[in-house]
Amino acid sequence: MVNKDYRWYILFVRTNHEFKVQKYIQRMGVLNYLPLQKTLSYWSDRKKWIDRPMFPGYVFVRVSCREFFSVLNHNSIICYVKFGNTPASISNKQIQVMQKIESENVKFIDESECFSCDDQIRIIAGPLKGIEGRISRMDHNDYFVIGLPEINQSIKIRLKKEMIAAF
């Protein structure tokens, strides 16, 4: 059962402080989510897979009205993401989409862009079956962009065109 008093909000944090903020919020006992992607980093003598934030500068928190301001008491947290004067909340469904993409270890490219109102689609095959989104671009290399309008971000993943359907 989902408690209606709690909602997901988006924290805007200092660059490269996402993990520090996540640990702080965990110590507070507040549910949070930092979506990660595995990236291959190269050094002069070696290469290594590293977990990096899927959306640099953002940490998601699920808080009640009572906890809303107490989360901000860390010098690495800049503010809540807002649209106008209203803190942007994100649906449980969008959090689940990000968790599914992360758990399936889908290779993607972060595409920070605004979305146009194109066809709404559903993935009908493969490990991401059931995920819904809007196509903001589909190119000849079978790349599909899933829009996350709550944070004005998108994720570009490679899918076969026959794996999606309009609805």
Rosetta blueprint (number, residue, H / E / L):
1 M L
2 V L
3 N L
4 K L
5 D L
6 Y L
7 R E
8 W E
9 Y E
10 I E
11 L E
12 F E
13 V E
14 R L
15 T L
16 N L
17 H L
18 E H
19 F H
20 K H
21 V H
22 Q H
23 K H
24 Y H
25 I H
26 Q H
27 R H
28 M H
29 G L
30 V L
31 L E
32 N E
33 Y E
34 L L
35 P L
36 L E
37 Q E
38 K E
39 T E
40 L E
41 S E
42 Y E
43 W L
44 S L
45 D L
46 R L
47 K E
48 K E
49 W E
50 I E
51 D E
52 R E
53 P E
54 M L
55 F L
56 P L
57 G L
58 Y E
59 V E
60 F E
61 V E
62 R E
63 V E
64 S L
65 C L
66 R L
67 E L
68 F L
69 F L
70 S H
71 V H
72 L H
73 N L
74 H L
75 N L
76 S L
77 I E
78 I E
79 C E
80 Y E
81 V L
82 K E
83 F E
84 G L
85 N L
86 T E
87 P E
88 A L
89 S E
90 I E
91 S L
92 N H
93 K H
94 Q H
95 I H
96 Q H
97 V H
98 M H
99 Q H
100 K H
101 I H
102 E H
103 S H
104 E L
105 N L
106 V L
107 K L
108 F E
109 I E
110 D E
111 E E
112 S L
113 E L
114 C L
115 F L
116 S L
117 C L
118 D L
119 D L
120 Q E
121 I E
122 R E
123 I E
124 I L
125 A L
126 G L
127 P L
128 L L
129 K L
130 G L
131 I L
132 E E
133 G E
134 R E
135 I L
136 S L
137 R L
138 M E
139 D L
140 H L
141 N L
142 D L
143 Y E
144 F E
145 V E
146 I E
147 G E
148 L E
149 P H
150 E H
151 I H
152 N L
153 Q E
154 S E
155 I E
156 K E
157 I E
158 R E
159 L L
160 K L
161 K H
162 E H
163 M H
164 I E
165 A E
166 A E
167 F L
